Amino acid sequence: MKRFLPILALFLCTCILKAVPVDTVKVLFIGNSFTSNNNLPLLFQQMAIGANKAVVVNAYTPGGMSVGDISQGTSAHMNNPIVYNLIRSNNWDFLLLQDNQGRFVNTYGVFPSSSLVIQGHMKIRDSLLYYHPCAKMLWFAGWGPKAGYLPYASTGTGLIDNIYNNYRYLLDTAQQIIAPIGPAWQRIIANDTSINLWDVDDVHPGLNGSWLTAAVVYSTVFKTSPMMSTYIPVGITSTVDSILKTTGFNTVSDSIQVTGLQNITPQIVVTGNTLTVTGYPSVDWYLNDNFVATNAGVLNISQTGTYTAIVHNQNNCRMRTSPSSLTQINGIAPASIPITTTLFPNPSQGSITIESSETMTKIEVINYLGQCLQTIHHPEMKTELDGSQLAKGIYVVRISHPNNRVEVLKMTVN
């Protein structure tokens, strides 16, 4: 059954005397049931909205469809008028193309003769760039069955290796950007065996798998951690949410030099109180996601915080820098402002109250192994923490405040 998701949009508009650039990102998803299961496009959108990102999302994800299987004729994505009508329908920044992952399970550079894998990806890429020269393709380098797929691999992890290697072959041929979804799955499989990424059929993604995939796509598109998003899907605990978001971001960051993402990621150079991005005629600067200024690439700063920039090249194509978090001005940390934060009762056997004189952006409960067990985003000035599920022992409560200020308190559970 074909699934067509209508455009889901969030627009941030402000009526003021001077026009302020709105950083709206438009993403089109083309795929099959690996994308439609748990509605990956909607999960991505909700993750972005939870981080106050302005997004426009659309998707076409008919079950069982491939990019270039010859037997699928005009239903295959590379031949389907619906795909090309969608490409023309908006000024997309990114198109995430998900093929049948079974077409990528063979040895490096080997694809089935029954599917025009490389040709299909390049045909869709060429159409996107014809109508939207500034857009980028994201190649969906995903996973296969949990038990593997003989003779190619006897484990899901082995299949991910094959799939990722063949997407790197595709990258060599068609350029653009790999979304390293499979490598993120491998990290969870290796380090967090209690988190099952597959659905009950051990083929499609379960909610955990789709949420991890959304974290990879988000990190690739926005080049920042999805931990900034307060949205957590129903059915995922705050602890698992933190693991999946962090793993997605770390995988994208660690693989930037092999996925092609470095080619569209200008760097901010910090010299004293001056931030510089060179080689672009126009740069929009943002502090903590709030617009600051437009200039030729030099910003003198007087506030700490997280700075990002949207650069415009000679063709007026936009590219986003990696964030630059600054905690000092003139090499001297800002004067300390006393913060009064109390945690009571302490020791505790159940509910614990945390009360602060300053806004809290995040509360984390961490055990002696350094594992984050609970996370509360944007808590109230007075917040109750549920300690009833914690084992007896000593915990660290890490409290984040604006401007990257952090407090660490000790908590005892009896």
N, C-alpha and C positions, 0 to 999 in steps of 0.2 A: 504494500500500500504506500503510495507516495505521500510524503509529508512536506507541507509548505508552510513555513513559519512566517507570519506577517511581520512587517517592519516594527521593531520595538525601539522606541527612541526616548532619550532623555536630553532635553535641551536646557542649557543654563543661559538665561537672558537677563541683562541688566540695562535699564534705561538711564544713562548718564550722559553728560555733555560730551565727553570724549569716549570714542569707541575703544572698548577693551577687548583684545583678542580672546576668543573663547576656544579652548583647546578641546574640540570635539573630535573624537576618533570614530571612523566608520569601518566596520568589519563585516565581511560577507563570508559565511560558512557554506561550503559545498562538500557533501559527503554522503554517508549512508547510515545504517543503524548504529555504527560506532560513534557517530556524532549525535544522532537523534535520541539514543538511549539516555534517559535522565535530562534530556534537553540541554546539551552542552552549550549552545548559543545563549540560552537564557541564563544558565549558571554563570557564564562569563559576564553577561550584562549585569547580573545582580552583584557579582564580585566587584565590578567596576563602579557601580552606583554606590555600593557600600564604602568605597574609597573616595567618593565625591568626584568621580570621573564622568565626563559627559561622553556618551557613546550612542551610536546608531548601529543596530545589529539586524541582519537578515540572514535567512538560511534556506537551503534546499537540500533535503537529506532523505531521499527515497531508499527504503530498505533494500539491501542486496546489490545496490548499484556500484559500478566501478567507473574509473576514469576512462578506460579504453578497451574493455572487453569487446572483441569483434562480434561475438554472438548477441550482444545487447543492442547492436545497431544504433538507431537514433536515440535510444534511451540512455546509452553510455554518456557520461558527462561531456566528453569531448565532442559529441555530435548532437547534443540536446539543445534545442532553441531556448528552452527555459533558462538554462545556465547563462547563455549569452544575453538574453533579455535582462536577467538579473544584474549581470556585469554592467550593462548600460543604464540601469535604473538609478544609480546614485554615484557620487564621486567618492569611490571607496579608497580608503587608506591601505587596507589589507584584505586579501582573500586567502582564507585557510582552506586548502584543498586536501580532503581525506580520501584516499583511494582504498580499495580492498587490500588490506595489509598482507593477504596471502600472495599478492603479486610481487612482494618484496622479500620473501623468505628464502630464496635460493642463495647461492654463493655470490660473492661480490660481482656486480655488473651483469648478472644473468637474470633475465626476466622471461616469463612464459610467452611462447610464440602466439598464444591465443589472445594476448592483450597488448595493445599499443601503449605501453606504460609511459615511456619517455616521450613519444610523439604526443600523447594525450595531454600530459602535463605542460609541454611546451606550447601546444595549441591554445590551451586555456590561459597560460601566462601571456602569450602574445596578444590575445584579445583584451585582457585586462590592461596591459601596458599601452595598447593602441588607444583605448578610450580614456585611460587614466595614467598618463606617463609617470606620475609621481608615486603610484601605488606599489605595493610589494606583495609577492606571493609568500605564503607560509606553507611549507611542506609538512604534512602531518605524519611524523615518524613515530608510529605507535607501538602496538603490542600484538601478540597472537594468542592462541589458546593457552590456557594455564598449564596444560600437560604437554605442550609442544606440538609439533606436527612433523611426523616422520615422512621421509628420511632426513628432513632438513635440520631438525633439532628435537631432542626428547624432553626439553623443559621450556617453560614460557620464557625464562631468562635467556636461554640460547636463541630462541626465535627473535627476541628483541635485539640481540647482537646482529643477527643477519639483516633484520629490517632496517636498523639504523645504518649499517654499512652500505646498504643499497640506496638509502636516501642520501648518503654522502656521495655516492656515485651520481645520483640525480643532480645534486648540488654542483658537482664538477661540470656537468653537462648544461644544466638549465639555470645555474646561479640562483639568485634569490635567497631565501632564509629557511633553515630547518627549525621547526618547533621540536625540541628534544624531549618528546613525551615519553618514549620508551625508556631512555636513560633515567628519567625521574621515577618511572615505575620500578626499574631495577634497584634504585636506592631504597625504596620502601620495602621491596621484597627481601633485600639483604639485611636491612636494619630494623624493620618493624613488622615482624611476622604476624603480629596480632591484627594488623590492618589488611583485610582482604580487598583487593582492588577489582576483582572480577565479579560479575553477576552470578546467579545460580547456575547458569549454563557453562561457566568457566571459559567463556569466549568473549562475550560483550562486557563492557565496563559496568561494575556496580556503581553506587553513588560515590563511594570513596574514589574509585578510579576516574570517574567523570570530574569530580571536584579537583583531583590532582591535575588532570588534563587542563581544566580551566585555569588553574594556577600557573601552569607552564605557558599557556597562551597569553594570559594577562601579563606575566613577567616579560615575555618576548615583545609584546606590543608596547607596554608602558615603561619597561626597563627599570622597574621598581618593585619592591616586595608587596605581594598581595596581603601581607600581614596588616597593612594599613586599612584594609577593608573590614568593616564591622559585620558584614553579612556572613552568616553561617547557615547552611541548608539544614532544614529539619531532618533529623536522622544522623547527623554528624556531631559528635561531642566537641567541646571547645579544645580539648587536648588533641584530638585527631585533626581538627581543623588547623591548629597551629603547626602540626607536623607536616601536613600535606602542603599548606601554603609555603612554609619555609623550604621544604624539599623542592617544590617547583621552582622557586626563585633561585635557590642555590645551584640547581642543575643548569638553568639558563645562564647564570653568571659564570659558572665554571667552564662552560662549553662555548662561550661567545666567540672564541677564535676559530672554531671549526664549524660553526653553524651559519656563518655569513653575516651574523648580526653586527659584528664589529664594523662592517662596511657602511652601516647606516646609524652609527652611534658616535657622534662627535664628542670630544672630551672637553670638560671645563678645566682650565689651568688656574690654580690658586696661587697668587703672589701677594703676600701681605693681606691688605684689605681689598684687593682687586681680583675680580673673576674675569677670565678672558676665554672666548671661543673664537678662533681665527679661521679665516678663509671663507667667510659668508657675508654677503652684503647686509643682511638684516637678521637680528636675533631678538626673540621675545624672551624675557627673563621672568621666572616665577620663584617666589619664596613661599615654601610650604603650600604649594599649589595655587597661590594667589598671585595674579599678575603684578609685576613690579615696573617694568619699563621695556621699551623697544629701542634698540640702538644698533651700532655696527659691531657689537661683540665685546664691549668692555663695560663692566659694571663695578662701581665702587660701592662697597657694602658697609653698613653700620649696624646690622643686626645679625645675630646668629640664627641658625635654622638650616633647612634643607633647600638648596637652590637647584633648579633645573632650567634648561633653556630649550626653546624650539627654534631651530635655525632654518633660514630660508636660503636655498642656493640660487645660482644664477637663473635657473628655470622656475624659481619660486616654489620648488618642492620643499616640503617640511621634513625635518628629521629631529628626533628627540635625543638629548644628551642623557647620559647616566646621571643620577642625582649626586650632588656634592653636599654632604652634611658638615656644617661648620659650627664648632662649639667655642671658638675663640675669635676675638677681634684684636688686631695688632699683636697677635701672639700671646695675648693675656686673656685668661678666662674671665668672663664677666663677673662682677662682684657678686658674691653669694647672697642670695635673699633667703632669710631664714624661713624654713618650711616647718610647720607644726603638723605632724601626722601621728595619729595614735591608733593602736591596734588593741582591741579589748573584746572579751577577757583574754588574757594571755598568761598562763596556759589556758587552753580551751578544750572542750569535749564535743563541741557542736558548732553553732553559729558564731562567727567572728565578725566584729564591726571594724571597718577601717574608715577613719575620718581625717580629712586633710584640710588645711587652711588654704591650699592652692589647688587649682583644677588638676585632676588626674586624667591622663590619657589612656593609661593601661595599668592593670594589676596582674601580676604573674606569681603563681605559687610554684616554687621549685624545690625538689627534694635533694637529698645529699649526693645523688648521682648526677645532678645538674639537669634532670629532666623536668620540663615544664608540665605540671599536672593540671593547672587551671589557668585560664586567661579571661580577663574581663576587659573588654574594650570600652573606652569612654565612660567610666563609671561615674556615679554621682559623687558629690563632695563627701557624702556619708553613704557607704556601701556595705552590705552584708555579704560575707563570704561563707559558703557552705563547707564546713570542715568535717562534717559527719562521715564523709567517705574516705577521709585521709587516715592512714595507719598512724599509730602512736609514733612520735618522734619529733625531730626538730626540722623546720622548713625555713626557707628564705622567701620572704615576700618582697618582690621587686616592684616598685611603684614608679611609673614614668610620668613626668610632668612636661608641659610645653617647653620648647627650646632645648630638647634633648637632656633635660635634667632628670636624674634618677636617684631615688632613695632605696635603700636596702634595709629591711627590718627582719628580725628573727622572730619566728612563731613556733610555739611548742604545743603539740597536740597530745593530750593524755588519754 
